[in-house]
Amino acid sequence: MKKTALYDEHIALGGKIVDFGGWALPVQYSGILAEHMAVRQAAGLFDVSHMGEIMIEGQEAEAFIQHLVTNNLAGAEDGRIIYSPMCYENGTVVDDVLIYRYNGQKYLMVVNAANTDKDWQWLQDKKDDFKKDDFTIGLKNISDQICQLALQGPLSAQILAKVSDVPVSELRFYHFYPQAQVCGETVLVSRSGYTGEDGFEIYADAEAAVSIWRGLLAAGADEGILPCGLGARDTLRFEAALPLYGHEISAEILPLEAGLGKFVDLNKADFIGKEALHAAKTAGIMRKLVGLEIIGRGVAREQYEVQKDGKTIGFVTSGSYAPSSQKNLAMALLNIDYAKEGQTVDVIIRGNAVAAVIIPRPFHEKKYKK
């Protein structure tokens, strides 16, 4: 398994290491519930250095990215982050990515860890297809050189301000400082996250990971910061109903079906998948992502079948006990004819039909600082 620069720190803190897509990462330290609630009430620190980072630079960088993604970068100012699906020609999803705009000729694309190699090859292939006479684009996969830490929770700005030389409280949601000092190290600081809470990401050279990790944990000791593993990261994103690749979006699911239509701009110039997505929207999507509250006993897990009156109408994409509401909840992709709030359905759990009701998403009110 691959190890991040913080592997020894995780072991020293008692992290329970698991194989996550070929990476040795902690699923928990003190416990998923405690770590989850620390992020909801105070702050948690995650090692997400397994994520992929690809630099895209050159005269045609913006036009190239516009061709790749469904969202529209036009008009975005320097220091802005844009979220977008990146689709195949048939409209299903290669990956969902974050695009950091330094300027019109320099961008950082952050991709999901399990998709890094696939996305890197996709960008290289599409670069060849995109070539023009005055073509100028440079691609560089810097994933192995970068550590990424995620500081999340309502007290995250207060903690980060203690060890940063930039006014982090003034940083807007989905914006970033391209250069700052955190714990004495040169970093990129952004304000976004994957928990539904206020939070920040710190990108730095891998060699700086230990210094920053220890510095942030020390700075947040009085606020109750906890190191957090992948278990809490998943329950937090689940409560906020944020998509996870391979679950709510995939090579078999359209972003329109997953409720990501606001990130698909069918009015912009041609992009990969536009024709298929336009056709799907015109014809009317046949499936819709919904929230479920399990009324009976059991936890709905991914790929569990959902039925209505004995008829299969879809499947669970993610399911979990939700610590904030203390309920068993799920997200499911259902036939559009049955995807109505208040509708009762059955989830097939270990061969048993367990009652559930369709409820609104997200399950937790997002508390971003906009």
Buried (B, 14 or more C-beta within 10 A) or exposed (E): EBBBBBBEBBEEBEBBBBEBBEBBBBBBBBBBBBBBBBBBBBBBBBBBBBBBBBBBBBBBBBBBBBBBBBBBBEEBEEBBBBBBBBBEEBBBBBBBBBBBBBEEBBBBBBBBBBBBEBBBEBBEEBBEEBEEEEBEBEBEBEBEEBBBBBBBBBBBBBBBBBBBEBEBEEBEBBBBBBEBEBBEBEBBBBBBBBBBBBBBBBBBBBEBBBBBBEBBBBBBEEBBBBBBBBBBBBBBBBBBBBBBBBBBBBBEBBBBBBBBBEBBBBEBEEBBBBBBBEEBBEEEBEBBBBBBBBBEEBBBBBEBBBBBEEEEBBBBBBBBBBBBEEBBBBBBBBBBEBBEEEBEBBBBBEEEBBEBBBBEBBBBEBBBBE
